Amino acid sequence: MTQSVVVQVGQCGNQVGCRFWDLALREHAYVNKNGLYDEALGSFFRNVDSRESDGGACVVGGRIQHLKARAVLVDMEEGVVNEILQGPLREVFDSTQLLTDVSGSGNNWAVGHMTYGSAYREQIVDKLRKAAEHCDCLQCFFLIHSMGGGTGSGLGTRVLGLLEEEFPEVCRIVSSIYPSAEDDVVTSPYNSVLAMRELTEHSDCVLPVENQSLVDIVSRIKQMSHGGKQGSAIRRDSAVISGQGGLSGTEKPFDAMNNIVANLLLNITSSARFDGSLNMDLNEIAMNLVPFPRLHYLVPSLTPLYTLADVSVPTRRLDQMFSDAFSKDHQLIRADPKRCLYLACALMVRGNVQTEALAALCLLEPGGLEDGPVLGTSCGPLPLPACPGKQHLCEAQVHGAEGTFHKALQEEGSSTPLPARRRDGAELLL
């Protein structure tokens, strides 16, 4: 049995992380009818006996006593973490695994990375080590953060560097939330560019998610739910949707966006938590989809989207879901697949499916839905746009990427030629 630790940094990282834990608990509650602490729960949760003074962990196979998330929560403001501690998930997080300040990073990458990174280095390392010590076989670190804020981009990438220093052999998968082009924080482009270098240097795999793509997906879900009319569309009683997501207070406009990212993490970890005929180890994601160490930015997509809404539509066939996975309308970062050069691709499906064209197949359907989602990840265009939200930059770099691509291959010690280019200027997809 292997375990993974989730590290949530900054306001956005902690909000998305809290949604992920709420979804995971709902999913395990749907499956685990007997209330036993099994290996599926053990991958992301500890079973602690609160009757013991040292909070000793219970063995697999016994009754569930008190579940504690394998998580480290870091934020230089107290607001979001305090909201989590006052919500329904307050007992899931160990108070010794929380680290907060009161002043915040002021949307400044340098303050988060250098000032707070240096001031709290020892405390962060200590909490990471304690989380690792609770694991029998530590497989992966999941880092959730934003690229636009000072704490998320600055301190988040500093934590990523510490993970490489302290646990160089453990896989580091990062879920990064990129700001949109219309972001109202003037420093967000600078924070994103500075954080990109750290992600390239210290992560094994990055799942970039763009705010504008999430806004577009939520708008389409609302239209499907109300026949083209805008309105509140997200279901609150579904095992797929987390409702308040473990947070107290009223629903916020970005809660639906956080749900989509949480569903991405929930599905990508499904093979590590449940059985399947084609289980894909988390390490295999980076092993199979990253052709060269620095080219580890994947383009995630989710389908079908209507499972996130209270809408009745005809069931999608598997081949239609595969086509959707390569559609830009289902991608969580704005990139046109038809204008991209694919280096590697993986299709991960949940549910009872009979096909050979898969990288991973988890037999458990999400929340008992009839149609499990298809999660598609691919190594995207080279390089990723430096300015988040600018789709035309991505397309232009792909069209003129011959020199950049050759240079990247030469730096990695390979002389592999580029794929052939058709006369109309389009690259041949792999």
N, C-alpha and C positions, 0 to 999 in steps of 0.2 A: 504494500500500500504506500502510495506517495502522497505528499502534501504540498500545498502551495500557500504562499503568504501574499496578501493584498496590501499594498502601501498606498494610502490615499493622501494626497498633498494639495493644500489650497482649498478654497471654497468650492470650486467646481468639482475637484477630485473627490471631496468628501460627500458632496451631494449625489454624484453618480455612484460612488461606492456604496452609500447607504441604500440606494435603489437596488443595486446588485444583491446586497445581502438580504433585502426584503424579498426579492424574487426567488433567490436561492432557497430561503426558508419555506416559502410557499410551495415551491416545486418539490422539495424533499418531504414536506408534510403531505402532499398529494400522493407520493409514492410510498413513503414509510408509514404504513397503517398500524404497525405493531409497536411503534415507539421504541425501536431498538437502535442503538448506536452502531451503525454499520460502516463499511469502508467508504461508501459514497459520501456520508456525512463527514467522515474523518478527513477527507481530502481538503476541506476548507473550514471545518469546525472542530473544536476541542470539546470533549465531554467532561466537565469538571464537577466533582462532588463537593458541593458547597458545605457539606457537614464537616469536612476535614479542614483543619486550620491552614494547611498549606495549599488548599485548593487542588489536590491531587487529581490527575486525569484518570478517567475510567477506561477500561479496556474495551476493545471492539466486541460487540455481541451482547453487551449488557444493556440495561435500560438507560434511556436518556435522562440524565440528571439535570445538567445545566449547560447549555451550549454556549460556547464562546467562539467568536469569529477569529480566524487566524489573520488578523489585520493590525496595521499600525496607522494611526490617524495623526496627521501633522497639519497644522494651520497656524499662521501667525496672527490670526484673529480668532476670537472666541465664539463668534455668533453661530456659525453652522454647527460646530462641535457641540456647543451647549444645546442647540435645538435638537440634535440627535440624542443627547443624553436626557432630554425631557420628553422624547417621543416613545413610541411603543417598542423600539429596538434598543432601549437604553441598557437592558440587561445582557445584550449580546456582545457588547464591547467591554473589554477589560480596561479598567481605569488606568492601569499601569502602562498601557499601550497607547496612551493619548499624549500629545505634546502640542501646547498652544501658547500663544503670546497675546498681547492686547493691542498692539499698535498697527500691525499689518505691514506689508512691504511697499505700499504706496504705488502699486502697478509699476514697480521698477525692478527689472531683472537683477541688476547688480546688488540691490539691497537684499533680495531673497537669496541669491547665490553666494555672495561674498560675506555680507554682514551677518545675516541669520545663519547661513551655512557654517560659518566659522564659530559663531557663538553657541550653537546647539549641536555641534558635530558629535561630541561625546555622548550626549543624551540620545541622539538619533541612532548612533551605532549601538548603544546599549539596548535600546528597544528592538532594533532589528535582530540582534543576537538572541535576545530572550524569545522572540517569535520563532527564530530558527531552532532554538533548543527544544521547543515543544513539538518539533517534527521528528518523526522516525526516519523519514527519507525525504528531505526537502528537494522538490523538483523544480520549482519555478517561483519567481517573484513577479507579481503583477503590479505595475505602477500606474496609477490613474492621476492625471493632472491636466491642467489647461496650459496653453501656450501664450495666452494674452496677459494673464495676471502676473504680478511680481512674485508672489509666493509659489504659484503653480509652475511657472516657467523657470524661475531662478532657483528656489529651494528644491523644487521637484527634480531638476536636472542635477543638483548637487547631491541629493539622495541617491540618484541613479549612479553617480560616480562612486559614492560610498559602498553601494551594493557590489560594484565591480571590484573594489578594493578588498572588502571583507569576504565576499563569496564569489570568487572569480569563476568557479566551476558550475554555478547555478544559473540557469537560463533567466534572462531578464526580458520580459515582454511588457511593452509600454503602450497604454492607450492615451493618446494625446488629443485634446480638444482644441482645434484651431479656430481663431476668431474669423468672422466674416469680413468682407471688404468694407462694410458699413459700420464696423465696430466704433463705438463712441469713445473708446479709450485711445488717446493719441499715441501712447507708448506701445500699444499691442504689436504693431509690426516689428519694432525693434526687439521687443521681448521674444517674439517668435523666431526671428533670425538668429539671435544669440542662443536660444535654446536648441535650435536645429543642430548646431555644431555639436553640442553635448549629446544629443540623441544619436547622432551619427557615430560618435566616438565610443559611447559607453553602453548602448543597448544592443540586444541580440535581435529584436524584432519590434517594429513600431506599427501600431494600428492607428493611422491618422483619421480623425473625424472632424468634419468642418461644420461650424454652426449653421451656415447658410443651407447646406444639404439637409440638416435636421429640420430647419424651418420649412423647407420645401416638402419634406416627407410628411410632417405634421399637417401641413395645409392640404395635401392630397388625402390623408386619412380623414380629415374633417369633411372634405367634399364627398368622399365615399360614404361616410356615415350619415350624411344629411342630404344626399341626392344633389350635390352641387352647392348646397347652402352652407355658409360658414357657421360654425357654432362649436360648442364644447362636445368633443366626440370621443374622448378616450374612455374606455370602460374602466370602471372602478371595482368591479366584482369578479374580474377574470384572474385566473392563476398566472396568466402571462403578463398582465399589467399590475403594477404594484400600488396603484392609487396614490396615497400620500407618500408611499415609499419609505415609511418609517419616520417621516418628519411630522412634527406637529404644526398646527396652523392651517391656513387656507391654501388651496391649490395655487401654485405660481405659474406664470406663463411658460417658463422653461422646464417645468416638471415633465411634460410630455416629451420634450427633447431628451431629457435625462433618461427617460424610460427606454428610448431607442438604444442608447449607448449601453445601458444596463442589460438589455436583451442581447446585444452583441456579445458582451462578456459572458452572459449566462450560457449562450449557445456554443461559444468557442471553448468553454470549459466542460461541456456536457460529456465529452468522451473521457475526460479525466474523472468524472464523478459517477458515471453510470456505464453499464455494460453495453457492448455493441459488437456486431459482426465485423466491423472495420474500425475498431477503436484507434484513434490517432492521439498518440502521446503529445503533450504540450511541447516537449523538446523537438518533436518531429516537425512541428510547424516551422520553426526556424531552420531546421536541418534540410527540409525539402523545398521550402519556398525562398530561401536566401541563397542565391548562387555565389555571391561574394560577400564578405563580412560587412562591408559598408553599404551594400545595396539591400537594406533590410526594411524598407518602407512598403507595406502592403496596402492594397486598396480593398477595404471590406464592403460587402453588400449583403442585404437581408431580403428575403422573399419567402412567403408572400407578405405584403404589408397589411392586408386586410385582417390578419390575425391580431393586429394591434388595435383594431377598431370594432365597434359594435355595428357590424354591417353584414348583410346577407348577400353573398355573391356566389356564383358557381364555383365549384372546387377546381383549382388549378391542377392540370396534369403535370407530371414530373418533368416532361420536356419543356413545358411552358415555364415552370419554375426555374429550370436551368437557363433558359433564355433571359428570364428576368434578372438572374444573378449577374448577367453581363450587361444589363441595361443601366445607363447612367441615372435613370430615375430611381433605382434601388441602391445606388452606391452612397456611402456615407462620407465620401469626399468627392468634390465635383471634378470629374475627369471623364472625357468621352472615350469609352473603350475602343471605338472604331478608329480612333486616331492615336492609339497607344501601342507600344511595343511590349508584348507580354513575354516575360522571362520564365515565369512559372505560374501555376494556377492550382487551386485546390477547391473541391466542392465537398462541403460537410453537411450531411442531411440528418434530420431527426425523424424517426417514425419507422413504420414497417414498409421498407422499400426494397425492391428486387432490381438491382442494376449493378453493373461492373464499373461504371464510369464515375467512381467516387474515390475521394481520399479518406473520408471518415464517415461512418454510419453509426449513430447512436440510436439504439432501439427504443429508448424512452421518448415518447412524444412530449413536447413542452406543455405542461399543465393539462395533459390529457386531451389536447386538441386533435382533431382528426387529421389535419394536414400539418406536419412538422415543417419548420422553415428550412430553407436552404441558405447556408452561409457561404458565400464565395469570397475567397481572398486571392489576390494576385499581386505579383511584384509589379508595381506601376511604372509610369513613364520616368525616364531619367533626364535630369534629376527632378525631384519634386520642386514645385514653385517656391521661390524664396518668400514671396509675398502671398500670404494666405488669401484665398477667395478670388484669385485672379486666374480664371480658367484659361484665358487666352495665352497666358504665360506658359502654362503647362503644354498647350498644343504647339506653341511655337518652338519650345525646347525639344519636343519630340520630333517635329519635322526637320529641325536642323541639328539633331543630336549625334550625327555620325562622329564628329570630332570628339565630343564629350564622352560618348560611349566607348570609342577606341581608347581614349585616355584613361577612362576608368578601368577598362580591362587590362591595359598595360600596367597600371599601378598595382593591380591585383596579381600580376604575373601571368596573364593569359594573352594569347594572340588570336583568340577566336574571332573570325570575321563577322561583320554585321550580316543579318539576314538580307536577302535580296530585296531590292526596291522596285516596284512596278513602275511602268512608264508614267502612270498618272500621279505618281508621287506618294502613294500609300505604301506603308510597310506591310510585308506579309506577316500575318499573325502566326505565332508559334502554337 
